[in-house]
Amino acid sequence: MNIAVIGTGYVGLVTGVCLAELDNQVTCIDIDDEKIAVLKKGESPIYENGLPELLQKNIERERLHFTTDYNEGLANKDLIYIAVGTPQGEDGAADLTFIDQACQSIAKILDHDAIIVTKSTVPVGTNEHIKDQIQAGLPDDVTINVASNPEFLRQGSAVHDTFNGDRIIIGSDDEYTLDILEKVNTGFNLPIVRTDLRSAEMIKYASNAFLATKLSFINEMANLCEKLGANIDNVSEGMGMDKRIGSSFLNAGIGYGGSCFPKDTRAVISVGKKVDYDMQLLENVVGVNERQKVILVDKVMERFKDLQGKKVAVLGLAFKPNTDDMREAPSIFVTENLLDQGADVHAYDPVAAENAKQILSDKITYAASVKETIDGADLTLILTEWDEIKKFPLSEYKQYMNYPVIFDGRNCFDLEQLAGSNVEYHSIGRPAVYS
């Protein structure tokens, strides 16, 4: 099938590459000349496991194309996916500026019947707006149908999730459109859920809001565990064995970040306000997460009282491992708090340093390895659970630090590992270790 994908961010690029892998002819459109030039060379502008290989493979097989020209990109396309950003506006609502721009471009150029498929995360009712906006600008003999096909991809494993996910949601108020989309997605060999347009839009928001709630819940329990002398690892294990609860997203830490959970929870709250419904639970979820982002700094200040002039090592900057994404990363809030306390911050991340510099600039020192970061440090904070950081020997903290004190915001080490390590260790929801 001939497919166009508008937008080459995380969602758009992964969508385009994976649809090409299913033998479709795919053209990805983006207004960023530099990004398109990079993609035409077969290079991925984002860090995503497995993406570079599939990108190059499908370019070589002439199934995947990139352009900044809408005329070229939309020519003879049966399906047009919209996968542009919907960033958070000042009021917490999703900003649909890029959606509207894509609609305007489609309306100006499209000269044949087509199906418009929204991959972007959008408020309930947006697809109807998309249809009205595009259809109003088309010739009288051109008709479009619209569908919602939300993504449920985890950054760092988006390609894997595309082919190994739990389900595919397709929503439309037109049965023919649903039939076409089901045919396109059959190749992924995943359960396909057909639903109406508004329900598909809501499924995406509800899913992310629930996962964010689960994370904030376990962090609340972790904070309570510390005050009561319990261990959140044991609590999470015992809870997770209940099939009604499940073990995923029960890892205590310093809060969620990234491009989805923070934005989507606030967007749902905003949608509720527009229909005069107070989303009390989600408002508290957001509040817990904001507090959790700086809880590690509170632990540091309780232990050290004064950070003026102290070298603080920060390990991990990305909001999660296996991605270079710094959006809403807890490391931003932690690092800025450390700087406010007069700390000399040295940080290391395997892939996110360049993106971190766009936010933190030269206020911190960027190191090239874990060892370089902790060398001569007075304390170390672990903020992202990269395998490289989790596997770094505890003995080397004692060897290279002035005094081996670790504040672990991701609970990377089992407490048993600390026995005999001569490392002072503070984590989330667990007893401190003074070995």
Secondary structure, DSSP 8 states (H G I E B T S, - for coil): -EEEEE--SHHHHHHHHHHHHTT-EEEEE-S-HHHHHHHHTT--SS--TTHHHHHHHHHHTT-EEEES-HHHHHTT-SEEEE-----B-TTSSB--HHHHHHHHHHHHH--S-EEEEE-S---TTHHHHHHHHHHHHS-TT--EEEEE------TTSHHHHHHH-S-EEEE-S-HHHHHHHHHHHGGG---EEEE-HHHHHHHHHHHHHHHHHHHHHHHHHHHHHHHHT--HHHHHHHHHTSTTT-STT---SS---SSSHHHHHHHHHHHHHHTT---HHHHHHHHHHHHHTTHHHHHHHHHHS--TT-EEEEE--SSSTT----TT-HHHHHHHHHHHTT-EEEEE-TTTHHHHHHHHTTSSEE-SSHHHHHTT-SEEEE-S--HHHHTS-HHHHHHHSSS-EEEETT--S-GGGGTTS--EEE-SSS--EE-
